[in-house]
Amino acid sequence: MTGSTPDSLARGPFRTALACGIVGLIANVLLVGFFALDYSAARETPWGWLGFANDLVGTVEFALFIPVIAAVARLLPAGHAMKAITGLALVATAGLVVVSLALVVGAMTFEVQVRYVMGFLVVLYGWLLAVSSVGHRANALPRPVTRFGLLLGVSWPAALLLTLAGLLIGGVDLSAQQFGMPGVLLVIPAVILGFINWLALPVWPLLVAATVFRARPPVAAVKPATVSENVSKKGDFR
């Protein structure tokens, strides 16, 4: 029986991380298309399916994110804190899959679903920040992965805090889409930052696939010289 090589063991996580990133980028295209073509329309348009498609594809993205989380966590130094936050991240990401699927099948309204999503994302981004920090210090993950993860892990909570601060100081009602002073001074930059962060999230699993789990090309084996080649080489000496 042939034993598994490290490259063959990494092939599964590589494919999953790659698929997660690609599916996430497709979801981004659908989301941008929905906002650009249908979201602000005063009348019904033929592009309403983009929102449903984004929800469906986003569900697949988070389902693929679960094994990526588990595979990346195995590369880090073992510790009770990291195991705990990884467990929470797995539960939160599974929760994202459930509530996204509930929205797709019509079992949950968007207003209710988005509250769960925000809570689950706090945990997921907290894990991303912790993993990137530990992986950077322990040199367990490549620098592009940890730096990008730190950027995502800091910017999304910052956007959330800015949004909450803007709502507290007044003038903004997100449910009614009313943006007034003074809260708008914080909410608008926060929404832009959060939206950019959300669009950039699929890049992280793509970086993981490209730099962590990508199979290395096999090293060419040195072919031993045959007896005839050795004889011919000896015959060359004069």
C-alpha positions as CSV (number, residue, x, y, z in Angstrom):
1,M,0.0,0.0,0.0
2,T,1.4,3.4,-1.0
3,G,1.8,5.9,1.8
4,S,0.4,9.4,1.5
5,T,2.9,12.2,0.8
6,P,2.7,15.6,2.3
7,D,1.7,17.0,-1.1
8,S,-1.1,14.6,-1.5
9,L,-2.4,15.4,2.0
10,A,-2.5,19.1,1.1
11,R,-4.4,18.5,-2.1
12,G,-7.8,18.4,-0.4
13,P,-7.3,21.7,1.6
14,F,-5.9,23.3,-1.5
15,R,-8.9,22.5,-3.6
16,T,-11.3,23.5,-0.9
17,A,-9.6,26.8,-0.2
18,L,-9.4,27.5,-4.0
19,A,-13.1,26.7,-4.5
20,C,-14.0,28.8,-1.5
21,G,-12.2,31.8,-2.9
22,I,-13.6,31.4,-6.4
23,V,-17.1,30.9,-5.2
24,G,-16.7,34.0,-3.0
25,L,-15.6,36.1,-5.9
26,I,-18.7,34.9,-7.9
27,A,-20.9,35.9,-5.0
28,N,-19.2,39.3,-5.0
29,V,-20.0,39.8,-8.7
30,L,-23.6,38.9,-8.0
31,L,-23.8,41.3,-5.0
32,V,-22.3,44.2,-6.9
33,G,-24.6,43.5,-9.8
34,F,-27.6,43.4,-7.5
35,F,-26.7,46.8,-5.9
36,A,-26.0,48.4,-9.3
37,L,-29.0,47.1,-11.3
38,D,-31.8,46.2,-8.9
39,Y,-31.4,47.3,-5.3
40,S,-32.2,51.0,-5.7
41,A,-34.7,50.6,-8.5
42,A,-38.1,52.2,-7.9
43,R,-39.8,49.6,-10.1
44,E,-39.4,45.9,-10.6
45,T,-36.5,45.0,-12.9
46,P,-35.3,41.8,-14.6
47,W,-32.3,41.7,-12.3
48,G,-34.0,40.8,-9.0
49,W,-32.6,37.2,-9.3
50,L,-29.1,38.6,-8.6
51,G,-30.0,39.0,-4.9
52,F,-31.3,35.4,-4.6
53,A,-28.3,34.1,-6.5
54,N,-25.9,36.0,-4.3
55,D,-27.5,34.5,-1.2
56,L,-27.3,31.0,-2.6
57,V,-23.7,31.2,-3.7
58,G,-22.8,32.9,-0.5
59,T,-24.2,29.9,1.4
60,V,-21.8,27.6,-0.6
61,E,-18.9,29.9,0.1
62,F,-19.3,29.7,3.9
63,A,-19.9,25.9,3.7
64,L,-16.5,25.7,2.0
65,F,-15.0,28.0,4.6
66,I,-15.5,25.5,7.3
67,P,-12.9,22.9,6.2
68,V,-10.5,25.8,5.4
69,I,-10.7,27.0,9.0
70,A,-10.0,23.5,10.3
71,A,-7.1,22.9,7.9
72,V,-5.4,26.2,8.7
73,A,-5.9,25.8,12.4
74,R,-4.0,22.5,12.3
75,L,-0.9,24.4,11.1
76,L,-0.7,26.6,14.1
77,P,1.0,25.9,17.5
78,A,-1.4,23.9,19.7
79,G,-3.0,25.8,22.5
80,H,-6.2,25.8,24.5
81,A,-7.0,29.4,23.5
82,M,-6.5,28.7,19.8
83,K,-8.6,25.5,20.0
84,A,-11.4,27.3,21.7
85,I,-11.6,30.2,19.2
86,T,-11.3,27.7,16.3
87,G,-14.2,25.8,17.7
88,L,-16.2,29.0,18.0
89,A,-15.3,30.0,14.5
90,L,-16.5,26.6,13.2
91,V,-19.8,26.9,15.0
92,A,-20.2,30.5,13.8
93,T,-19.4,29.7,10.2
94,A,-21.9,26.7,10.3
95,G,-24.4,29.3,11.7
96,L,-23.8,31.5,8.7
97,V,-24.5,28.6,6.4
98,V,-27.8,27.8,8.3
99,V,-29.1,31.4,8.4
100,S,-28.1,32.0,4.8
101,L,-29.9,28.9,3.7
102,A,-32.9,29.9,5.8
103,L,-33.0,33.2,3.9
104,V,-32.8,31.4,0.5
105,V,-35.7,29.0,1.3
106,G,-37.8,31.8,2.7
107,A,-37.8,30.5,6.3
108,M,-36.2,33.8,7.6
109,T,-36.6,37.4,6.6
110,F,-33.6,39.5,5.7
111,E,-34.1,41.8,8.7
112,V,-33.8,38.9,11.1
113,Q,-31.1,37.0,9.2
114,V,-28.7,40.0,9.0
115,R,-28.7,40.2,12.9
116,Y,-27.5,36.7,13.1
117,V,-25.0,37.2,10.3
118,M,-23.4,40.2,12.1
119,G,-23.0,38.2,15.3
120,F,-21.5,35.2,13.5
121,L,-19.1,37.4,11.5
122,V,-17.8,39.0,14.8
123,V,-16.6,35.5,15.8
124,L,-15.3,34.6,12.3
125,Y,-13.3,37.8,12.0
126,G,-12.0,37.4,15.5
127,W,-10.7,34.0,14.6
128,L,-9.1,35.4,11.4
129,L,-7.4,38.1,13.5
130,A,-6.2,35.5,16.1
131,V,-4.9,33.1,13.5
132,S,-3.1,35.7,11.5
133,S,-1.5,37.1,14.7
134,V,-0.4,33.7,15.9
135,G,0.7,32.5,12.5
136,H,2.7,35.6,12.0
137,R,4.6,35.4,15.3
138,A,5.2,31.7,15.1
139,N,6.1,31.9,11.4
140,A,3.6,29.1,10.8
141,L,1.8,30.9,7.9
142,P,3.2,32.8,5.0
143,R,3.5,36.6,5.4
144,P,1.0,37.4,2.6
145,V,-1.6,35.3,4.4
146,T,-1.0,36.7,7.9
147,R,-0.7,40.4,6.7
148,F,-3.9,40.2,4.7
149,G,-5.7,38.4,7.5
150,L,-4.6,41.0,10.0
151,L,-5.9,43.7,7.7
152,L,-9.3,42.0,7.3
153,G,-9.5,41.1,11.0
154,V,-8.9,44.7,12.1
155,S,-10.9,46.6,9.4
156,W,-14.2,44.8,9.7
157,P,-14.6,45.2,13.5
158,A,-13.5,48.8,13.0
159,A,-16.3,49.3,10.4
160,L,-18.8,47.7,12.8
161,L,-17.8,49.9,15.7
162,L,-17.9,53.1,13.6
163,T,-21.4,52.1,12.5
164,L,-22.6,51.5,16.0
165,A,-21.1,54.8,17.1
166,G,-22.9,56.6,14.2
167,L,-26.2,55.1,15.2
168,L,-25.7,56.1,18.9
169,I,-25.0,59.8,18.1
170,G,-28.2,59.9,16.0
171,G,-29.4,61.0,12.6
172,V,-29.2,57.6,11.0
173,D,-31.8,54.9,10.6
174,L,-30.5,52.0,8.5
175,S,-33.8,50.2,8.3
176,A,-35.5,53.3,6.8
177,Q,-32.3,54.1,4.8
178,Q,-32.2,57.6,6.3
179,F,-28.8,59.2,6.7
180,G,-28.6,62.5,8.5
181,M,-26.2,64.5,10.6
182,P,-24.2,63.8,12.7
183,G,-24.2,60.0,12.6
184,V,-23.7,60.0,8.8
185,L,-20.2,61.3,9.3
186,L,-19.3,57.9,10.8
187,V,-21.8,55.6,9.2
188,I,-21.0,56.3,5.5
189,P,-17.2,55.7,5.9
190,A,-18.0,52.6,8.0
191,V,-20.3,51.2,5.3
192,I,-17.7,51.8,2.6
193,L,-15.0,50.2,4.7
194,G,-17.1,47.2,5.6
195,F,-18.3,46.7,2.0
196,I,-14.7,46.7,0.7
197,N,-13.7,44.3,3.5
198,W,-16.5,42.0,2.5
199,L,-15.5,42.0,-1.1
200,A,-11.9,41.3,-0.1
201,L,-12.7,38.3,2.1
202,P,-12.6,35.7,-0.7
203,V,-9.0,36.7,-1.4
204,W,-7.8,35.3,1.9
205,P,-8.7,31.6,1.1
206,L,-7.2,32.2,-2.4
207,L,-3.9,33.3,-0.7
208,V,-4.1,30.3,1.6
209,A,-4.5,28.0,-1.4
210,A,-1.7,29.6,-3.3
211,T,0.9,29.9,-0.6
212,V,0.0,27.3,2.1
213,F,-1.6,24.3,0.5
214,R,-0.3,24.5,-3.1
215,A,1.5,21.3,-4.0
216,R,5.2,21.7,-4.7
217,P,6.4,20.4,-8.1
218,P,8.1,17.0,-7.7
219,V,11.8,17.0,-7.5
220,A,13.3,15.3,-10.5
221,A,15.1,12.1,-9.5
222,V,18.7,11.7,-10.5
223,K,18.9,8.9,-13.0
224,P,21.8,6.6,-12.2
225,A,24.3,6.1,-15.0
226,T,24.2,2.8,-16.8
227,V,27.2,0.6,-17.2
228,S,27.5,1.4,-20.9
229,E,27.5,5.2,-20.1
230,N,30.3,4.7,-17.5
231,V,32.4,2.7,-20.0
232,S,31.9,5.4,-22.6
233,K,32.9,8.1,-20.1
234,K,36.1,6.2,-19.2
235,G,36.9,5.8,-22.9
236,D,36.8,9.6,-23.3
237,F,39.9,10.0,-21.1
238,R,43.0,10.2,-23.2
